[in-house]
Amino acid sequence: MSKRPSIVFLIADDHRYEALGSSGNQIVRTPVLDELAAGGAAMQGTHIFGGLTGAVCAPSRACVLTGQSIFRSMIGCDPAEWTHSTDIRPEVPLLPERLRDAGYQTYAVGKWHNDKASFARSFEGGDKLFFYGMSDHWHVPVQSFDPEGKYGKEREYVETRHSSEVFADAAIDFLERQDGEQPFFLYVAFTAPHDPRTAPEPYASMFQPEELSLPPNFAEEHPFDNGDLGVRDERLASMPRREEEIKRHLADYYAMIAHLDAQVGRIVDCLKAKGLYDDTLLVYTADHGLSIGQHGLMGKQNVYDHSVRIPLLLRGPGVEAGAKPPGLLSNIDIAPTVAELAGLPEQPNADGVSFAGLLRGGGISAGANEPLPLRTHVCTAYQDLQRMVKDRRWKLIRYYRSPASGAGIDRIQLFDMEADPWETRDVSGETANRKELERLAQLLQTWMDRHDDILRHVPILGPTIPGGDSV
């Protein structure tokens, strides 16, 4: 690749992997994202590294942008300290910071839920900047870019158009000024489809609750205390969960995604009109998924697949078209991959692994479905309450009683993901699966040791740690 590609990096809030047409969902309407998937690579097995507070979006976005684990990228690892889940260590380089140093024009639009110092060293321009976790989508407090990096609350003003349109408009304004001479990195961070899920018409009426069906893992309540059942997200629906209420939530969720897809389409159309589309790498991902009634849960504060598995689409220079590799990835692999596609040297001591060579055709051909030979397993951490390890077939979840708060419970779950992809039957109590439990526990322990996990000294298996209940 003789010319460095420009990059449009799109990240959504709460968009789970299965809520895409390209992922096999026949109800949700995502024609633009499906077209990106068809024209590039749709990674099937991308999981988040995790987070140490209920606001998983902040540490997850840090993992995406640094390629480092939450235990190395954040300023601390105490779940009780809010800044330990938002503030990135000043010595840890971010992807846009590296690209800026390499001559890219870096420009940001939308949500930045990490510290403002890391934003300031990463971007030389931006607009409609949102420095919070969530807001009313029709009343969005934003700021203009400040070259001095001072983003006090007194600079805010409120946008009264829908957030997804506000952010798409700002991205398009930037693209309209580009002439293709200098490569750019445009970071567009949407707050959709996060609640309150209030899409405009005609999207708000696009999905009727009574026409939707609930997934096989819908439950009225979770079978045991996972340590965080009282978090804000879990209070968004009545307990026990009611089918008609969950269907209404799901209809609104799909409406937000359909509207978001249309705004991504406007950005794509602008790239095409400017003659930039073929020379631009487009990346679409999310900070995490969401439950919406699955396993009796509503939020993302758990490590089931609906919450930790995310979309990851790449289309453009260096990416073969039509690949849907099912191999396992972590979101810490995104930054190293994009950096390599942009021609940057390998980042020393990075936790993430670049899969750029495979996207170029080194093992992935158009339409191929062979697993990526990068990760044999992935792991996820949530607070000091839950840990997960998953390989191509099996998934182990370890629940902890928090050493600090006493919340939660000591227990395990084991799922055969081939036979039970919805994680409905815990088979950890079956004697025939003991070797799988021990093997996965060792993989998880090695991962925890490598990343200096705060729970690495707590045994994963033991005679007093129960499991085996169905969900």
C-alpha positions in Angstrom: 0.0 0.0 0.0 1.9 3.1 -1.3 -0.5 5.7 0.1 -1.5 5.8 3.8 -5.2 5.4 4.1 -7.4 7.9 5.8 -9.4 6.4 8.7 -13.0 6.9 9.8 -13.4 5.2 13.1 -17.1 4.8 14.3 -17.9 3.5 17.7 -21.4 3.0 19.1 -22.6 2.7 22.7 -24.4 -0.5 23.8 -24.5 -2.1 20.3 -24.3 -5.9 20.9 -22.9 -8.2 18.3 -26.0 -10.0 17.3 -28.0 -6.8 16.6 -26.8 -6.6 13.0 -28.2 -8.0 9.8 -24.7 -9.3 8.9 -24.7 -11.2 12.2 -27.8 -13.1 11.2 -30.4 -11.0 12.9 -33.4 -10.9 10.5 -35.4 -8.3 12.4 -33.0 -5.4 12.9 -32.5 -3.1 9.9 -28.8 -2.2 9.3 -28.4 -2.0 5.5 -25.4 0.4 5.6 -23.5 -1.6 8.2 -24.3 -4.8 6.4 -22.9 -3.3 3.2 -19.7 -2.4 5.0 -19.5 -6.0 6.3 -20.0 -7.4 2.8 -17.4 -5.1 1.3 -14.8 -5.8 4.0 -14.3 -8.0 7.0 -17.0 -8.7 9.6 -15.1 -10.1 12.6 -17.3 -12.7 14.3 -15.6 -13.2 17.7 -14.6 -9.9 19.2 -15.0 -9.5 22.9 -14.4 -6.6 25.3 -11.6 -6.8 27.8 -13.9 -5.5 30.5 -14.2 -2.8 33.1 -13.9 -2.2 36.8 -17.1 -0.1 37.3 -20.7 -0.3 36.1 -19.8 2.3 33.5 -18.1 -0.3 31.3 -18.0 2.2 28.3 -15.1 4.3 29.7 -12.5 1.5 30.3 -13.7 -0.4 27.2 -13.1 2.7 25.0 -9.7 3.0 26.7 -8.9 -0.5 25.7 -10.0 0.1 22.1 -7.9 3.3 21.8 -4.7 2.1 23.6 -4.5 -1.6 22.8 -3.7 -2.1 26.5 -5.6 -4.0 29.2 -7.6 -2.1 31.8 -5.0 -3.1 34.4 -2.2 -1.3 32.4 -4.0 1.5 30.6 -5.9 3.0 33.5 -4.3 5.1 36.3 -5.4 2.5 38.9 -7.4 -0.7 39.5 -9.6 0.1 42.5 -13.3 -0.5 41.6 -14.3 2.0 44.2 -12.3 4.8 42.6 -14.2 6.4 39.6 -11.1 7.8 38.0 -9.5 4.4 37.9 -12.2 3.5 35.3 -12.0 6.7 33.2 -8.5 8.2 33.4 -5.8 6.8 31.1 -2.2 6.7 32.2 -0.3 9.7 30.7 2.5 7.5 29.5 0.2 5.1 27.6 0.0 6.2 23.9 -3.4 6.3 22.3 -4.1 5.3 18.7 -5.0 8.9 17.6 -2.0 10.2 19.4 0.3 7.9 17.5 -1.4 8.7 14.2 -1.1 12.4 15.0 2.7 12.0 15.6 2.9 10.2 12.3 1.4 13.1 10.3 -2.3 12.3 10.4 -4.8 15.0 10.9 -6.8 13.8 14.0 -10.3 15.0 14.5 -12.9 13.9 17.1 -16.7 14.1 17.2 -19.1 12.9 19.9 -18.6 11.0 23.2 -15.3 11.0 25.1 -15.9 9.3 28.5 -12.2 9.2 29.5 -10.1 12.0 30.9 -9.8 15.2 29.0 -6.0 15.2 29.1 -5.8 12.0 27.0 -8.3 13.6 24.6 -6.1 16.8 24.3 -2.9 14.9 23.4 -4.8 12.8 20.8 -6.6 15.3 18.7 -5.8 18.5 16.9 -9.4 19.3 16.0 -13.0 18.3 16.7 -16.6 19.4 17.2 -19.7 18.5 19.1 -17.6 17.0 21.9 -19.6 15.2 24.6 -17.7 14.6 27.9 -20.2 12.4 29.7 -21.5 8.9 29.8 -25.0 9.5 28.6 -27.7 12.2 28.2 -31.1 12.8 26.7 -30.6 12.2 23.0 -32.6 15.4 22.3 -30.8 17.6 24.7 -27.1 16.9 24.3 -24.5 19.1 26.2 -21.6 19.5 23.8 -18.5 21.7 23.5 -16.4 23.0 20.6 -12.8 22.0 20.3 -10.3 23.9 22.4 -6.7 24.0 21.2 -5.6 24.5 24.8 -7.4 21.4 26.0 -9.6 23.3 28.6 -13.1 21.8 28.6 -14.9 23.4 31.5 -18.6 23.0 32.1 -19.0 26.7 31.4 -18.1 26.1 27.7 -21.1 23.7 27.1 -24.1 24.4 25.0 -27.1 22.2 24.4 -27.9 20.6 21.0 -31.7 19.9 20.6 -31.4 17.7 17.5 -31.1 13.9 18.0 -27.6 13.0 19.1 -26.9 10.6 16.2 -27.7 13.4 13.7 -25.7 16.0 15.6 -22.6 13.8 15.5 -23.1 12.7 11.9 -23.5 16.3 10.8 -20.2 17.3 12.5 -18.4 14.3 10.9 -19.8 15.3 7.5 -18.7 19.0 8.0 -15.2 17.7 8.6 -15.2 15.4 5.6 -16.5 18.2 3.3 -13.3 20.2 4.1 -10.9 17.3 3.0 -9.1 17.3 -0.3 -7.4 14.0 0.0 -3.9 15.4 0.4 -3.3 14.7 4.1 -4.5 11.5 5.6 -6.9 11.9 8.5 -8.2 10.0 11.4 -11.9 10.9 12.1 -13.1 9.5 15.3 -16.9 9.5 15.6 -18.3 8.3 18.9 -22.1 7.9 19.0 -24.1 7.7 22.2 -26.8 5.5 20.5 -28.3 3.0 21.0 -27.8 3.8 24.7 -30.9 4.6 26.7 -33.1 6.7 26.8 -33.9 5.0 23.5 -35.8 7.7 21.8 -35.3 7.5 18.0 -37.1 10.0 15.7 -39.8 9.0 13.3 -40.1 7.0 11.1 -37.6 4.8 13.0 -39.5 5.0 16.4 -42.4 3.2 14.8 -40.4 0.8 12.7 -40.6 -2.1 15.1 -43.8 -3.2 16.9 -43.3 -5.0 20.2 -46.1 -7.5 19.6 -44.4 -8.6 16.4 -41.1 -9.4 18.2 -40.1 -12.7 19.8 -37.8 -13.0 22.8 -34.6 -15.0 22.6 -34.3 -18.4 24.2 -32.4 -17.1 27.2 -35.0 -14.6 28.2 -35.7 -15.0 31.9 -37.9 -13.3 34.5 -34.9 -13.0 36.8 -31.3 -14.0 37.1 -31.0 -17.3 39.1 -28.6 -15.9 41.6 -27.0 -12.6 42.8 -24.2 -11.8 40.4 -23.0 -9.0 42.6 -24.5 -6.1 40.7 -28.2 -6.6 40.3 -29.0 -3.2 41.9 -27.0 -1.1 39.3 -28.9 1.6 37.4 -29.3 -0.4 34.2 -31.0 -3.2 36.0 -33.7 -0.8 37.3 -34.8 0.2 33.8 -37.5 -2.5 33.7 -39.7 -4.0 36.4 -38.8 -7.1 38.3 -39.6 -9.9 37.6 -39.1 -9.1 33.9 -42.4 -9.0 31.9 -42.4 -10.2 28.3 -44.4 -7.3 26.9 -42.2 -4.7 28.6 -39.0 -6.3 27.4 -40.4 -6.4 23.9 -41.0 -2.7 24.1 -37.4 -2.1 25.2 -36.2 -4.3 22.3 -38.3 -2.5 19.7 -36.9 0.9 20.9 -33.4 -0.6 20.9 -33.8 -1.7 17.3 -35.2 1.7 16.3 -32.2 3.4 17.7 -29.9 1.1 15.8 -31.8 1.6 12.5 -31.5 5.4 12.9 -27.8 5.1 13.8 -27.3 3.0 10.7 -28.9 5.7 8.5 -26.5 8.3 10.0 -23.5 6.1 9.2 -25.0 5.9 5.7 -24.8 9.7 5.4 -21.1 9.6 6.4 -20.5 6.9 3.8 -22.3 8.9 1.1 -20.2 11.9 1.9 -17.0 9.9 1.5 -18.2 8.6 -1.8 -19.3 12.1 -3.1 -15.8 13.5 -2.1 -14.0 10.7 -3.9 -12.5 9.5 -0.6 -14.3 6.3 -0.1 -11.9 3.9 -1.7 -8.9 5.4 0.0 -10.5 5.4 3.5 -10.4 2.6 6.1 -13.8 2.5 7.8 -14.0 0.8 11.2 -17.2 0.2 13.1 -17.4 -1.3 16.6 -19.0 -0.7 20.0 -17.9 -0.3 23.6 -19.9 -3.3 24.8 -23.2 -5.1 24.3 -26.4 -5.2 26.4 -28.8 -7.7 27.9 -32.4 -6.4 27.5 -34.0 -9.3 29.2 -31.6 -12.0 28.4 -30.7 -14.0 31.5 -33.2 -11.8 33.4 -30.8 -8.9 33.1 -31.1 -5.4 31.4 -27.6 -3.9 31.4 -24.0 -4.7 30.4 -22.7 -5.4 33.9 -22.1 -9.1 33.3 -20.0 -11.3 31.2 -22.5 -13.2 29.1 -22.0 -13.0 25.4 -24.8 -10.5 24.8 -22.8 -8.0 26.9 -19.2 -8.8 26.1 -19.4 -9.7 22.4 -19.3 -6.7 20.0 -19.5 -5.9 16.3 -16.3 -5.2 14.5 -16.4 -4.3 10.8 -13.5 -3.1 8.7 -13.7 -2.0 5.1 -11.1 -0.3 2.9 -7.5 -0.4 1.9 -5.7 -3.5 3.2 -8.9 -5.4 3.9 -10.1 -8.2 1.6 -13.8 -8.1 0.9 -16.3 -10.7 2.1 -14.5 -12.3 5.0 -16.4 -13.3 8.1 -13.8 -15.1 10.2 -15.1 -16.6 13.4 -11.9 -16.5 15.3 -11.6 -15.0 18.8 -10.4 -11.4 19.3 -10.2 -8.9 22.2 -11.0 -5.2 21.7 -7.4 -4.5 22.7 -6.5 -6.0 19.3 -8.3 -3.2 17.4 -5.7 -0.4 17.9 -2.7 -2.5 16.9 -4.5 -3.6 13.8 -5.6 -0.2 12.7 -2.1 1.2 13.4 -0.5 -1.5 11.2 -3.0 -0.8 8.4 -2.0 2.8 8.6 1.7 1.9 8.3 2.8 2.6 11.9 5.5 0.6 13.5 4.6 -2.0 16.1 3.9 -0.5 19.5 6.3 -1.8 22.1 4.8 -3.8 25.0 1.3 -3.7 23.6 -1.2 -6.2 25.1 -3.2 -6.3 21.9 -2.3 -8.4 18.9 -2.6 -7.0 15.3 -4.6 -9.1 12.8 -3.9 -6.8 9.9 -1.8 -9.4 8.0 -4.8 -11.7 7.9 -7.1 -9.0 6.7 -4.7 -8.4 3.7 -5.1 -12.0 2.7 -2.6 -13.9 4.8 -4.9 -16.7 5.7 -8.3 -15.0 5.1 -9.6 -15.2 1.5 -12.9 -13.8 0.4 -15.7 -15.8 1.9 -13.3 -17.9 4.1 -14.6 -18.9 7.5 -11.5 -20.5 9.1 -10.7 -19.3 12.6 -8.1 -16.7 13.1 -4.8 -18.3 14.3 -4.3 -15.4 16.8 -6.1 -16.2 20.0 -7.0 -19.6 21.3 -9.2 -18.0 24.0 -10.4 -14.6 25.3 -11.0 -13.4 28.8 -13.1 -10.6 30.3 -13.1 -8.9 33.7 -15.9 -7.1 35.4 -15.3 -5.2 38.6 -14.1 -7.5 41.4 -17.1 -9.6 40.9 -16.9 -11.6 37.6 -14.3 -13.1 35.3 -14.8 -15.1 32.0 -12.7 -17.3 29.8 -13.9 -18.6 26.4 -12.4 -20.8 23.7 -13.9 -22.0 20.5 -16.4 -24.3 22.3 -16.4 -23.8 26.1 -17.0 -20.8 28.3 -16.3 -20.6 32.0 -17.6 -17.7 34.2 -16.2 -17.3 37.7 -18.3 -15.2 40.2 -16.6 -13.7 43.2 -17.7 -12.3 46.5 -16.1 -8.8 46.4 -13.2 -8.6 48.8 -14.0 -4.9 49.3 -17.8 -4.7 49.5 -18.9 -8.2 50.3 -21.3 -8.2 47.3 -21.7 -11.2 45.0 -21.2 -14.9 45.4 -18.5 -17.5 45.0 -19.6 -19.8 42.2 -18.9 -20.9 38.6 -20.8 -21.5 35.4 -19.7 -23.6 32.4 -21.4 -23.4 29.0 -20.9 -25.6 25.9 -21.2 -22.8 23.3 -21.6 -25.2 20.4 -24.6 -27.0 21.9 -25.9 -24.0 23.8 -25.0 -20.6 22.2 -27.6 -18.8 24.3 -25.9 -19.8 27.5 -29.0 -21.3 29.0 -27.7 -24.5 30.6 -24.8 -24.5 33.2 -23.0 -27.8 32.9 -20.3 -27.1 35.4 -21.8 -29.7 37.8 -21.4 -32.6 35.3 -18.6 -34.9 36.2 -17.7 -35.5 32.5 -16.8 -31.8 32.2 -14.3 -31.6 35.1 -11.3 -31.7 32.8 -12.7 -28.8 30.7 -13.3 -26.8 33.9 -9.7 -27.4 35.1 -8.3 -26.5 31.6 -10.3 -23.3 31.3 -9.5 -22.3 34.9 -5.8 -22.6 34.2 -6.2 -20.5 31.1 -8.0 -17.8 33.1 -5.4 -18.0 35.9 -2.6 -17.5 33.4 -4.4 -14.5 31.9 -5.0 -13.0 35.3 -1.4 -13.4 36.3 -0.1 -11.9 33.1 -2.3 -8.8 33.4 -1.9 -8.3 37.2 -5.6 -8.8 37.7 -6.7 -7.6 41.2 -8.3 -11.1 41.8 -5.4 -13.2 40.6 -4.6 -14.5 44.1 -8.2 -15.9 44.6 -8.5 -19.6 43.6 -10.8 -20.1 40.6 -11.9 -23.6 41.4 -12.5 -25.3 44.8 -14.7 -27.8 46.6 -16.8 -24.9 48.1 -17.5 -23.1 44.9 -20.9 -24.4 43.5 -22.2 -24.4 40.0 -24.6 -26.3 37.7 -27.9 -24.3 37.9 -29.7 -23.6 34.6 -30.3 -20.0 33.6 
